Amino acid sequence: MTVGSTPHVISTLAELANVVEEIRSVGMFAFDVETRGVLERHPDVEEVMIQDWKKHLSTLKNPSPEIANRARENFEAQYRKSLALDPLRNEVFWIGLATAGKSWAIPMGHKRGITLIPEEVGDGTTTPPEGYRKILKNGQESMAKTKYVIPATYDEAPEQLNKADVFRALKELFFDEALVKIGQNVKFDARSISKYYGGDIPVGPYADTMLMQHLVDENLMSYSLENLIMKNYGKHDAYARDGKLGKIIDFVPYDKAIRYVHLDVRWTWLLHQRLWPKICTHEGLLRCFYQDSQVLEVLMHMENTGIPVNERQLVNLGKELNTKLQTILLDLSDYTPIGFNPDSTKHKQQFLFNKKREGGLALKPHKTTTTGQPSVDEESLKFLEHKHPAITMLLGWAETKKLKSTYVDGLLPQLNQGRLHPSFHLHRTATGRLSSSGPNLQNIPRESSIRSLFVAPEGQTMLVADYDQIELRVMAMFSQDKELLNVFNNNIDIHTGAAALLFGKAIEDVTSDERQIGKGVNFLTAYGGGAGKLARTTGISFEQAQHMIQEYYRQFSGLTEWKQKVVAQGRRLGYVETITGRRRRLPDLLSGNSEFRSRAERQAVNAVVQGSAADLCKQAMIDIDRTFKGTNLKVLVQVHDELIAVAPIEEALEMKELFMTSMGHNTVIQGVPLRVSCDIASTWAEAKG
């Protein structure tokens, strides 16, 4: 069947049974779900929606009943959309299936039939039909020309299968370990299906076209289905006939919905067929594909489980942060003009850089924006912080405001029965590192009260484990630098060891200030920073910082040689590779622009280091899942080189060693031992206290 042909619509159980048999004979299939949000089934969400609506109304001056109702409709639509995108709370009412040469659409409660009378829209040049005209004060209909909309009329929707029967029939497909399940962002579809199987997630193996494309080209701006079709099939508008209907599919006619479901799943199948040969030609890409596919399953379980949050403490924290903001604002008023807004870029520019006779501080800007205005970003304020106490207050305001908006106001609406269910992404970083959203846990400050909100459930405790200097160890694996190998193989603190070499001292004679400089140079080496950043973070002069970096590379000469080799390989091949074989393509390594070329050189080294560390963390997640399958330990969160799990209190101590071993603790890779630290605690913050 071609993409544009009429799809099969499944309306009987006998037809569905035939589909199952046909798919089983092929050995793999693509699937795609369409979902909607039913607000009435989630009173907790509806309550939050009503609060938001009333809060909005309070900002309006004497809103009419019509405006209030329209506002409520808008808020309801917004929350329904949010629910439709929540795999734990959405309703699946279409499933698309595709395999070699065929595709099927299965409706399970679509509400509209085909269009009987199309929607009529008046553009303002005609008088609306009777019944759609404005009523005048005298009770008569206005004959004025104006815009109007007459909704379409639809036939009744045809009889459809119910969800219970469909999911019962499809269970042997979704839970057959011999069948490959293909999807575009398959994690969303599989998790959305899981609630119809009592929370059990369909088993792998999985193939996600989004992740496959990312392996082939990690530099795309978007990995949407439309973009992938364009990338692999040229300038082809796959949805030209009806448009992209996913967000409104609950309201489109039955026949259009069928075509859309067919197109989505059929294109997913075709993309898999196009991308698979590109991955198979490279052993490294194939290894990464299988690793990502296994990690996907781990992530699905993590996301469905979620992480518990102390909701009462979260609300109290919001009040504390509000008080702190008010205090900062009051303290700022001792220095700033009346009406000063610390959120206003213009106000901050005027206050910091205007002449003193104009009410400013007359400071010299650290840098300017692209439009030539003085910058007031965090870096600029930190550079100027020692110039005036108000700048410290401005930094405190920005940090507190961000904490409150992101991790209090932002978290409360996302709670589902006291838990957050963040989404983890394998395709949003060029290096292969995981990212997360809803919320972004990767950006939660280590030294903040936010981490104390994440708690173990009653009767359980947290195991919080992370790798010790994993990126520096990766650099040692690749570079085989004799000094780095000596530090790690003799279990010497890497920062003290670096400082000892930099200052020409014995390990035991290194001071805490010297260790801090060693730590700064280590991290700059790992992340590609420069002398300016080292000077700012350690308090030494720029000249001293330059000398320290030069001395570092002299002492760790193997590291210097390895970095040069990485850049040379990138120029020669067009890409660099991680320890597993993930590629980072950097065309700017050959750029004639020195700034672009220097950035690409830093990115090349960073991609190998960060990407390899990510490879090791992903393998740890797979190994932990395999080791603890069927036990009471559940992994909740991954944040860079840190894994958080929960286990029953009485079993945690026994599980701790096995948990660390599964992460690779004491495993030697290319002459470098991995080290894992693990704490048992009741909250995330307590573990790292």
C-alpha positions as CSV (number, residue, x, y, z in Angstrom):
1,M,0.0,0.0,0.0
2,T,1.3,3.5,-0.8
3,V,1.3,6.3,1.7
4,G,-1.5,8.1,0.0
5,S,-3.9,5.2,-0.5
6,T,-7.0,4.6,1.6
7,P,-6.2,2.9,4.9
8,H,-8.0,-0.1,6.3
9,V,-10.3,0.8,9.2
10,I,-10.8,-1.9,11.8
11,S,-14.4,-2.0,13.1
12,T,-14.8,-5.7,14.1
13,L,-12.9,-8.1,16.4
14,A,-12.6,-10.6,13.5
15,E,-10.8,-7.9,11.4
16,L,-8.6,-7.1,14.4
17,A,-7.6,-10.8,14.9
18,N,-6.5,-11.0,11.2
19,V,-4.4,-7.9,11.7
20,V,-2.7,-9.4,14.7
21,E,-1.9,-12.6,12.7
22,E,-0.5,-10.6,9.8
23,I,1.8,-8.5,12.0
24,R,3.1,-11.6,13.8
25,S,4.0,-13.1,10.5
26,V,6.2,-10.1,9.6
27,G,8.0,-9.8,13.0
28,M,7.8,-6.1,13.5
29,F,5.2,-3.3,13.4
30,A,4.9,0.5,13.8
31,F,2.2,1.9,16.1
32,D,1.0,5.3,16.9
33,V,-1.8,6.5,19.3
34,E,-4.0,9.6,19.3
35,T,-5.1,10.9,22.6
36,R,-7.4,13.5,24.2
37,G,-7.7,15.0,27.7
38,V,-11.0,14.5,29.5
39,L,-10.9,17.2,32.2
40,E,-14.0,15.9,34.0
41,R,-12.2,12.6,34.9
42,H,-9.5,14.4,36.8
43,P,-11.1,16.6,39.6
44,D,-7.6,17.6,40.9
45,V,-6.6,19.0,37.6
46,E,-10.0,20.6,37.1
47,E,-9.7,22.3,40.5
48,V,-6.3,23.8,39.5
49,M,-7.8,25.0,36.3
50,I,-10.7,26.7,38.1
51,Q,-8.1,28.4,40.4
52,D,-6.2,29.7,37.4
53,W,-9.3,30.9,35.7
54,K,-10.5,32.8,38.8
55,K,-7.0,34.3,39.3
56,H,-7.2,35.5,35.7
57,L,-10.6,37.0,36.2
58,S,-9.3,38.9,39.2
59,T,-6.9,40.8,36.9
60,L,-9.8,42.0,34.7
61,K,-11.9,45.1,35.4
62,N,-15.5,44.1,35.7
63,P,-15.5,41.2,33.2
64,S,-18.9,40.5,31.6
65,P,-20.4,37.0,31.9
66,E,-19.6,36.5,28.2
67,I,-15.9,37.3,28.7
68,A,-15.8,35.2,31.8
69,N,-17.3,32.2,30.0
70,R,-15.0,32.6,27.1
71,A,-12.0,32.8,29.4
72,R,-13.1,29.6,31.1
73,E,-13.4,27.9,27.7
74,N,-9.9,28.9,26.9
75,F,-8.5,27.6,30.2
76,E,-10.4,24.3,29.8
77,A,-9.0,23.9,26.3
78,Q,-5.5,24.6,27.6
79,Y,-5.8,22.0,30.4
80,R,-7.4,19.4,28.1
81,K,-4.4,19.8,25.8
82,S,-2.1,19.3,28.7
83,L,-3.9,16.2,29.8
84,A,-3.8,14.8,26.3
85,L,0.0,15.0,26.5
86,D,0.1,13.2,29.9
87,P,0.6,9.5,29.3
88,L,-0.7,8.6,32.8
89,R,-3.9,10.6,32.4
90,N,-4.8,10.9,28.7
91,E,-7.4,8.8,26.9
92,V,-6.3,6.8,23.9
93,F,-9.1,6.8,21.3
94,W,-7.2,5.9,18.0
95,I,-4.4,3.4,17.4
96,G,-2.6,3.2,14.1
97,L,-0.7,0.0,13.1
98,A,1.6,-0.5,10.1
99,T,3.8,-3.3,8.9
100,A,5.3,-4.3,5.5
101,G,2.9,-2.9,2.8
102,K,-0.1,-2.3,5.0
103,S,-1.5,0.0,7.6
104,W,-4.7,0.1,9.8
105,A,-6.6,2.7,11.7
106,I,-8.5,1.6,14.8
107,P,-11.1,4.1,16.2
108,M,-12.3,3.7,19.8
109,G,-14.7,6.5,20.5
110,H,-14.3,9.2,17.9
111,K,-17.2,11.5,18.4
112,R,-17.8,13.0,15.0
113,G,-18.9,11.4,11.7
114,I,-18.3,12.8,8.3
115,T,-19.1,16.4,7.4
116,L,-22.7,16.9,6.2
117,I,-22.6,20.7,5.9
118,P,-19.2,22.4,5.9
119,E,-18.5,25.3,8.2
120,E,-19.5,28.7,6.8
121,V,-17.3,31.7,7.6
122,G,-18.4,35.3,6.8
123,D,-15.5,37.7,6.1
124,G,-17.4,40.8,7.1
125,T,-18.6,41.8,3.6
126,T,-22.0,40.3,4.0
127,T,-24.9,40.3,6.4
128,P,-24.9,37.1,8.6
129,P,-27.8,34.7,8.0
130,E,-30.9,34.8,10.2
131,G,-30.1,33.6,13.7
132,Y,-26.4,34.7,13.5
133,R,-27.1,38.5,13.6
134,K,-26.5,40.8,16.5
135,I,-29.7,41.6,18.4
136,L,-30.4,45.4,18.7
137,K,-31.8,47.1,21.8
138,N,-35.3,47.2,20.2
139,G,-35.1,43.4,19.9
140,Q,-34.7,43.4,16.2
141,E,-31.9,41.6,14.3
142,S,-29.2,43.9,12.9
143,M,-28.8,43.9,9.2
144,A,-25.2,45.2,9.4
145,K,-22.4,43.5,7.5
146,T,-20.1,41.7,9.9
147,K,-18.0,38.6,10.4
148,Y,-19.7,35.4,11.5
149,V,-19.1,31.6,11.8
150,I,-21.7,28.9,11.3
151,P,-20.4,25.6,12.6
152,A,-20.3,22.6,10.4
153,T,-22.9,19.9,10.7
154,Y,-21.7,16.3,11.1
155,D,-23.2,12.9,10.7
156,E,-23.2,10.5,13.7
157,A,-20.0,8.7,14.2
158,P,-20.1,5.0,13.0
159,E,-20.0,2.2,15.5
160,Q,-16.6,1.5,16.8
161,L,-14.8,-1.1,18.9
162,N,-14.4,-0.4,22.6
163,K,-11.0,0.1,24.2
164,A,-11.2,-3.0,26.5
165,D,-11.7,-5.4,23.5
166,V,-9.0,-3.7,21.4
167,F,-6.3,-3.7,24.0
168,R,-7.2,-7.3,25.0
169,A,-6.7,-8.3,21.3
170,L,-3.5,-6.3,20.9
171,K,-1.9,-7.6,24.1
172,E,-0.2,-10.5,22.3
173,L,1.5,-7.9,20.0
174,F,2.6,-5.4,22.7
175,F,3.9,-8.1,25.1
176,D,5.6,-10.4,22.6
177,E,9.4,-10.0,23.1
178,A,10.0,-11.4,19.6
179,L,8.2,-8.5,17.9
180,V,10.0,-5.2,17.3
181,K,7.8,-2.2,18.2
182,I,8.5,0.9,16.0
183,G,7.4,4.4,16.9
184,Q,8.1,8.1,16.5
185,N,8.7,9.2,20.1
186,V,7.6,5.6,21.0
187,K,8.0,6.3,24.7
188,F,4.9,8.5,24.8
189,D,2.8,5.9,22.9
190,A,3.9,2.9,24.9
191,R,3.3,4.8,28.2
192,S,-0.1,6.0,27.1
193,I,-1.0,2.4,26.3
194,S,0.3,1.0,29.6
195,K,-2.6,2.2,31.7
196,Y,-4.9,-0.1,29.8
197,Y,-2.7,-3.0,31.0
198,G,-2.8,-2.1,34.7
199,G,0.4,0.0,34.3
200,D,2.4,-2.7,32.6
201,I,4.5,-1.2,29.8
202,P,4.7,-3.0,26.5
203,V,8.0,-4.9,26.3
204,G,10.8,-4.3,23.8
205,P,12.6,-4.5,21.6
206,Y,11.8,-0.9,20.5
207,A,13.0,1.1,17.6
208,D,12.3,4.9,17.8
209,T,12.6,6.7,14.5
210,M,13.3,10.0,16.3
211,L,16.3,8.4,18.1
212,M,17.5,6.7,14.9
213,Q,17.5,10.0,13.1
214,H,19.5,11.5,16.0
215,L,22.1,8.8,15.6
216,V,22.4,9.6,11.9
217,D,22.3,13.4,12.3
218,E,22.5,14.9,15.8
219,N,22.5,18.5,14.5
220,L,18.9,18.8,13.4
221,M,16.9,21.7,14.9
222,S,13.8,19.5,15.2
223,Y,13.0,15.7,15.2
224,S,9.3,16.0,14.6
225,L,7.8,13.5,12.2
226,E,7.3,16.2,9.5
227,N,10.9,17.3,9.7
228,L,12.1,13.7,9.5
229,I,10.0,13.1,6.4
230,M,11.4,16.3,4.8
231,K,15.0,15.2,5.7
232,N,14.7,11.7,4.3
233,Y,12.2,12.2,1.4
234,G,13.0,15.7,0.2
235,K,10.5,18.6,0.1
236,H,7.4,16.5,0.6
237,D,4.4,17.9,2.4
238,A,3.1,14.7,3.9
239,Y,0.0,16.4,5.3
240,A,-0.9,18.7,2.5
241,R,-4.5,17.5,2.1
242,D,-5.9,18.1,5.6
243,G,-3.0,19.5,7.6
244,K,-1.4,18.2,10.8
245,L,-4.4,17.3,12.9
246,G,-2.9,15.7,15.9
247,K,-3.7,18.6,18.3
248,I,-7.3,18.8,17.2
249,I,-8.1,15.3,16.1
250,D,-10.9,15.0,18.7
251,F,-12.8,17.6,16.7
252,V,-12.2,16.6,13.1
253,P,-14.5,14.6,10.9
254,Y,-14.2,10.8,11.0
255,D,-12.9,10.4,7.5
256,K,-10.1,13.0,8.0
257,A,-9.1,11.4,11.3
258,I,-8.7,8.0,9.5
259,R,-6.4,9.5,6.9
260,Y,-4.4,11.3,9.6
261,V,-3.9,8.2,11.7
262,H,-2.9,6.3,8.6
263,L,-0.4,8.9,7.5
264,D,1.3,9.1,11.0
265,V,1.8,5.4,11.4
266,R,2.7,4.7,7.8
267,W,5.3,7.4,7.6
268,T,6.8,6.1,10.9
269,W,7.2,2.6,9.3
270,L,8.7,4.0,6.1
271,L,11.2,6.2,8.1
272,H,12.3,3.1,10.0
273,Q,12.9,1.3,6.7
274,R,14.9,4.3,5.4
275,L,17.0,4.9,8.5
276,W,17.8,1.3,9.5
277,P,20.3,0.6,6.7
278,K,22.2,3.8,7.5
279,I,22.6,2.6,11.1
280,C,23.6,-0.9,10.2
281,T,26.5,0.2,8.1
282,H,28.4,1.3,11.2
283,E,29.2,-0.9,14.1
284,G,29.4,2.0,16.6
285,L,26.0,3.4,15.5
286,L,24.5,0.0,15.8
287,R,25.8,-0.4,19.4
288,C,24.4,3.0,20.3
289,F,21.0,2.1,18.7
290,Y,20.7,-1.0,20.9
291,Q,21.8,0.9,24.0
292,D,19.3,3.7,23.4
293,S,16.5,1.2,22.7
294,Q,17.2,-0.6,26.0
295,V,17.5,2.7,27.9
296,L,14.1,3.7,26.5
297,E,12.4,0.9,28.4
298,V,14.2,1.9,31.6
299,L,13.1,5.5,31.1
300,M,9.5,4.4,30.6
301,H,9.4,2.7,33.9
302,M,11.1,5.7,35.6
303,E,8.6,8.1,34.2
304,N,5.6,6.0,35.1
305,T,6.9,5.6,38.7
306,G,7.7,9.2,39.2
307,I,9.4,10.8,42.2
308,P,7.5,11.7,45.4
309,V,7.4,15.3,46.4
310,N,6.5,16.8,49.9
311,E,3.6,19.0,48.7
312,R,3.1,20.7,52.0
313,Q,6.8,21.7,52.2
314,L,6.6,22.8,48.5
315,V,3.8,25.2,49.4
316,N,5.6,26.5,52.5
317,L,8.8,27.0,50.4
318,G,6.8,29.1,48.0
319,K,5.7,31.4,51.0
320,E,9.3,31.5,52.2
321,L,10.6,32.5,48.8
322,N,7.9,35.2,48.5
323,T,9.0,36.6,51.9
324,K,12.7,36.6,50.7
325,L,11.7,38.4,47.5
326,Q,9.9,41.1,49.5
327,T,13.0,41.5,51.8
328,I,15.3,41.8,48.8
329,L,13.0,44.4,47.2
330,L,12.9,46.4,50.5
331,D,16.7,46.3,50.8
332,L,17.2,47.4,47.2
333,S,15.0,50.4,47.8
334,D,17.8,51.9,50.0
335,Y,19.8,52.3,46.8
336,T,17.4,52.3,43.8
337,P,15.0,55.0,42.6
338,I,11.3,54.8,43.4
339,G,9.5,52.4,41.1
340,F,12.6,50.4,40.3
341,N,11.7,46.9,38.9
342,P,14.5,44.3,39.4
343,D,12.9,42.3,36.6
344,S,13.3,45.1,34.1
345,T,16.4,45.0,32.0
346,K,16.0,48.7,31.2
347,H,15.7,49.7,34.9
348,K,18.8,47.7,35.7
349,Q,20.8,49.2,32.9
350,Q,19.8,52.7,33.9
351,F,20.6,52.1,37.6
352,L,24.0,50.4,37.0
353,F,25.4,52.4,34.1
354,N,23.8,55.9,34.1
355,K,25.8,58.8,35.4
356,K,25.5,59.5,39.1
357,R,23.8,62.8,38.5
358,E,21.1,60.8,36.7
359,G,20.6,58.5,39.6
360,G,22.9,55.7,38.4
361,L,26.0,54.1,39.7
362,A,28.1,55.1,36.7
363,L,29.7,51.6,36.4
364,K,31.6,50.4,33.3
365,P,29.7,47.6,31.6
366,H,31.5,44.2,31.5
367,K,30.1,43.5,28.0
368,T,27.4,44.5,25.6
369,T,24.4,42.7,24.0
370,T,24.1,42.1,20.3
371,T,22.2,45.4,20.0
372,G,25.1,47.3,21.7
373,Q,23.3,47.8,25.0
374,P,25.1,47.2,28.4
375,S,24.6,43.5,29.4
376,V,22.9,42.8,32.8
377,D,23.0,39.0,32.5
378,E,24.2,36.8,35.4
379,E,27.8,36.7,34.1
380,S,28.0,40.6,33.9
381,L,26.4,41.1,37.3
382,K,28.8,38.6,38.9
383,F,31.8,40.4,37.3
384,L,30.6,43.7,38.8
385,E,29.4,42.3,42.1
386,H,32.2,43.7,44.2
387,K,31.5,47.2,43.0
388,H,28.2,47.7,44.9
389,P,26.1,45.8,47.5
390,A,22.9,46.3,45.4
391,I,24.4,44.1,42.7
392,T,24.5,41.2,45.1
393,M,20.9,41.9,45.9
394,L,20.0,41.8,42.2
395,L,21.7,38.4,41.8
396,G,19.8,37.2,44.9
397,W,16.6,38.4,43.4
398,A,17.1,36.7,40.1
399,E,18.1,33.4,41.7
400,T,15.2,33.4,44.2
401,K,12.7,34.4,41.5
402,K,13.9,31.6,39.2
403,L,13.7,29.1,42.1
404,K,10.1,30.1,42.9
405,S,8.8,30.3,39.3
406,T,10.5,27.1,38.1
407,Y,10.5,24.8,41.1
408,V,7.4,26.0,43.1
409,D,4.9,27.7,40.8
410,G,6.1,25.4,38.0
411,L,6.0,22.1,40.0
412,L,2.6,22.4,41.8
413,P,0.5,22.0,38.6
414,Q,2.6,19.1,37.5
415,L,2.0,17.0,40.6
416,N,0.0,13.8,40.1
417,Q,-1.1,12.3,43.4
418,G,2.0,13.7,45.1
419,R,4.5,12.7,42.5
420,L,6.3,14.3,39.6
421,H,6.6,12.4,36.4
422,P,9.4,14.1,34.4
423,S,10.0,13.2,30.8
424,F,13.6,12.1,29.9
425,H,14.9,12.8,26.4
426,L,17.6,10.9,24.5
427,H,17.6,13.2,21.5
428,R,17.8,16.8,22.8
429,T,21.6,17.0,23.3
430,A,24.2,16.6,20.6
431,T,26.5,14.6,22.9
432,G,23.9,11.9,23.8
433,R,23.5,13.1,27.3
434,L,20.0,12.8,28.8
435,S,17.9,15.9,29.4
436,S,14.6,16.2,31.1
437,S,11.5,18.3,31.1
438,G,8.3,18.7,33.2
439,P,10.4,19.6,35.2
440,N,14.0,19.9,34.1
441,L,15.7,18.1,37.0
442,Q,19.1,18.6,35.4
443,N,19.1,22.2,36.3
444,I,18.1,21.9,40.0
445,P,20.9,23.6,42.0
446,R,22.8,21.2,44.2
447,E,23.0,23.6,47.1
448,S,19.4,24.5,47.3
449,S,16.3,23.8,49.4
450,I,14.6,22.4,46.3
451,R,16.2,19.0,46.6
452,S,14.8,18.5,50.1
453,L,11.3,18.5,48.5
454,F,12.1,15.1,46.8
455,V,11.4,12.4,49.4
456,A,11.2,8.7,49.8
457,P,7.7,7.2,50.2
458,E,6.7,5.9,53.7
459,G,8.5,2.7,54.5
460,Q,11.2,3.3,51.9
461,T,14.5,5.1,51.6
462,M,16.5,6.7,48.8
463,L,19.7,5.4,47.3
464,V,21.5,8.3,45.7
465,A,24.5,7.2,43.8
466,D,26.9,9.1,41.5
467,Y,30.2,8.6,39.7
468,D,33.3,10.2,41.2
469,Q,34.9,12.6,38.6
470,I,33.6,10.4,35.7
471,E,34.5,12.9,33.0
472,L,38.1,13.3,34.2
473,R,38.3,9.5,34.4
474,V,37.0,9.3,30.8
475,M,39.8,11.8,29.8
476,A,42.3,9.5,31.5
477,M,40.9,6.4,29.6
478,F,41.3,8.1,26.2
479,S,44.5,10.0,26.8
480,Q,46.4,7.4,28.9
481,D,48.2,10.3,30.5
482,K,50.6,8.8,33.0
483,E,50.0,11.4,35.7
484,L,46.2,11.0,35.5
485,L,46.5,7.2,35.5
486,N,48.7,7.4,38.6
487,V,46.1,9.6,40.4
488,F,43.2,7.4,39.7
489,N,45.0,4.0,40.2
490,N,46.4,5.1,43.5
491,N,43.0,6.5,44.7
492,I,44.5,10.0,45.0
493,D,42.0,12.9,45.2
494,I,42.2,14.3,41.7
495,H,42.0,17.9,42.7
496,T,44.7,17.6,45.3
497,G,46.8,15.6,42.9
498,A,46.5,18.3,40.2
499,A,47.3,21.0,42.7
500,A,50.4,19.0,43.9
501,L,51.7,18.9,40.3
502,L,50.8,22.6,39.6
503,F,52.5,23.8,42.7
504,G,55.4,21.3,42.8
505,K,54.3,20.0,46.3
506,A,53.9,16.7,48.0
507,I,50.2,15.6,48.2
508,E,50.1,16.0,52.0
509,D,51.3,19.6,51.7
510,V,48.6,20.9,49.4
511,T,46.5,23.6,51.1
512,S,42.7,23.9,50.7
513,D,43.1,27.0,48.6
514,E,45.6,25.3,46.3
515,R,43.2,22.3,46.0
516,Q,40.5,24.7,44.9
517,I,42.7,26.0,42.1
518,G,43.5,22.4,41.1
519,K,39.8,21.7,41.1
520,G,39.1,24.7,39.0
521,V,41.7,23.8,36.4
522,N,40.4,20.2,36.3
523,F,36.9,21.3,35.5
524,L,38.1,23.9,33.0
525,T,40.0,21.1,31.2
526,A,37.0,18.9,31.2
527,Y,34.5,21.6,30.0
528,G,36.7,23.8,27.8
529,G,36.9,26.9,29.9
530,G,39.6,29.6,29.8
531,A,41.9,31.6,32.1
532,G,39.2,34.3,32.7
533,K,36.8,31.8,34.2
534,L,39.5,30.2,36.3
535,A,40.4,33.6,37.7
536,R,36.8,34.5,38.5
537,T,36.0,31.1,40.2
538,T,39.2,30.9,42.3
539,G,40.0,34.6,43.0
540,I,43.5,34.5,41.4
541,S,44.7,37.0,38.8
542,F,44.2,36.5,35.1
543,E,48.0,36.1,34.6
544,Q,48.2,33.5,37.4
545,A,45.3,31.6,35.8
546,Q,47.0,31.6,32.4
547,H,50.2,30.3,34.0
548,M,48.3,27.6,35.9
549,I,46.5,26.3,32.7
550,Q,49.8,26.3,30.8
551,E,51.5,24.4,33.7
552,Y,48.6,22.0,33.9
553,Y,49.0,21.0,30.2
554,R,52.7,20.7,30.7
555,Q,52.3,18.4,33.6
556,F,49.5,16.3,31.9
557,S,51.2,16.3,28.6
558,G,49.4,13.1,27.5
559,L,46.1,14.9,27.9
560,T,47.4,17.7,25.6
561,E,48.5,15.2,22.9
562,W,45.1,13.4,23.1
563,K,43.1,16.6,22.6
564,Q,45.1,17.4,19.6
565,K,44.5,14.0,18.2
566,V,40.7,14.3,18.8
567,V,40.6,17.6,16.8
568,A,42.8,16.2,14.0
569,Q,40.5,13.1,13.7
570,G,37.5,15.4,13.6
571,R,39.0,17.4,10.8
572,R,39.9,14.3,8.9
573,L,36.7,12.3,9.3
574,G,34.2,15.1,9.9
575,Y,33.2,13.6,13.3
576,V,34.5,12.4,16.6
577,E,33.3,9.3,18.5
578,T,32.4,8.4,22.1
579,I,33.5,5.2,23.8
580,T,30.4,3.4,22.5
581,G,30.6,4.8,19.0
582,R,28.2,7.7,19.1
583,R,29.2,10.3,16.5
584,R,29.4,14.1,16.8
585,R,29.6,15.7,13.4
586,L,31.4,19.1,13.5
587,P,31.7,20.7,10.0
588,D,33.0,23.9,11.6
589,L,36.3,22.2,12.4
590,L,37.2,23.1,8.8
591,S,35.6,26.6,8.9
592,G,37.6,29.6,7.7
593,N,36.2,31.6,10.6
594,S,38.6,31.2,13.5
595,E,35.9,31.8,16.2
596,F,33.7,29.0,14.7
597,R,36.7,26.7,14.4
598,S,37.9,27.3,18.0
599,R,34.4,26.6,19.3
600,A,34.2,23.4,17.2
601,E,37.5,22.2,18.6
602,R,36.2,22.6,22.2
603,Q,33.0,20.9,21.2
604,A,34.9,18.0,19.7
605,V,36.8,17.2,22.9
606,N,33.6,17.9,25.0
607,A,31.6,15.5,22.8
608,V,34.0,12.7,23.4
609,V,34.2,13.3,27.2
610,Q,30.6,14.1,28.0
611,G,29.2,11.6,25.4
612,S,31.4,8.8,26.8
613,A,30.3,9.6,30.3
614,A,26.7,9.5,29.1
615,D,27.3,6.1,27.5
616,L,28.6,4.7,30.8
617,C,25.6,6.1,32.7
618,K,23.2,4.7,30.2
619,Q,24.8,1.2,30.4
620,A,24.5,1.5,34.2
621,M,20.8,2.1,33.9
622,I,20.4,-1.0,31.8
623,D,22.5,-3.1,34.1
624,I,20.6,-1.9,37.2
625,D,17.3,-2.6,35.5
626,R,18.4,-6.1,34.7
627,T,20.0,-6.8,38.1
628,F,17.0,-5.6,40.1
629,K,14.1,-6.7,37.9
630,G,11.5,-8.3,40.1
631,T,12.8,-6.7,43.3
632,N,11.5,-3.8,45.3
633,L,14.1,-1.4,44.1
634,K,12.9,1.2,41.6
635,V,15.1,3.8,39.8
636,L,13.3,7.2,39.9
637,V,15.7,9.8,38.3
638,Q,18.9,10.2,36.4
639,V,20.7,13.5,36.5
640,H,23.9,13.5,34.5
641,D,26.2,11.2,36.5
642,E,23.7,10.7,39.4
643,L,21.1,7.9,39.8
644,I,18.3,8.0,42.4
645,A,16.4,4.9,43.4
646,V,14.1,3.9,46.3
647,A,14.0,0.6,48.2
648,P,12.4,-0.7,51.4
649,I,14.3,0.6,54.4
650,E,15.0,-2.9,55.6
651,E,16.5,-3.9,52.2
652,A,18.4,-0.8,51.3
653,L,21.7,-1.5,53.0
654,E,21.9,-5.0,51.4
655,M,21.0,-3.5,48.0
656,K,23.5,-0.6,48.2
657,E,26.6,-2.6,47.3
658,L,24.9,-4.4,44.4
659,F,23.5,-1.1,43.2
660,M,27.0,0.4,43.1
661,T,28.4,-2.7,41.4
662,S,25.7,-2.5,38.7
663,M,26.9,1.1,38.1
664,G,30.4,-0.3,37.5
665,H,32.0,0.6,40.8
666,N,35.7,-0.7,40.8
667,T,35.4,-1.8,37.2
668,V,38.6,-1.0,35.3
669,I,38.1,0.5,31.8
670,Q,41.2,1.1,29.7
671,G,43.3,1.2,32.8
672,V,41.1,3.5,34.8
673,P,38.9,2.3,37.7
674,L,35.4,3.7,38.0
675,R,34.3,4.8,41.4
676,V,30.8,5.2,42.6
677,S,29.6,6.9,45.8
678,C,26.2,6.0,47.3
679,D,24.2,7.5,50.2
680,I,21.1,6.2,51.9
681,A,18.8,9.0,52.9
682,S,15.1,10.0,53.3
683,T,15.4,13.0,50.9
684,W,17.5,13.9,47.9
685,A,19.1,16.8,49.7
686,E,20.0,14.8,52.8
687,A,22.0,12.3,50.7
688,K,24.3,15.1,49.5
689,G,24.3,17.1,52.7
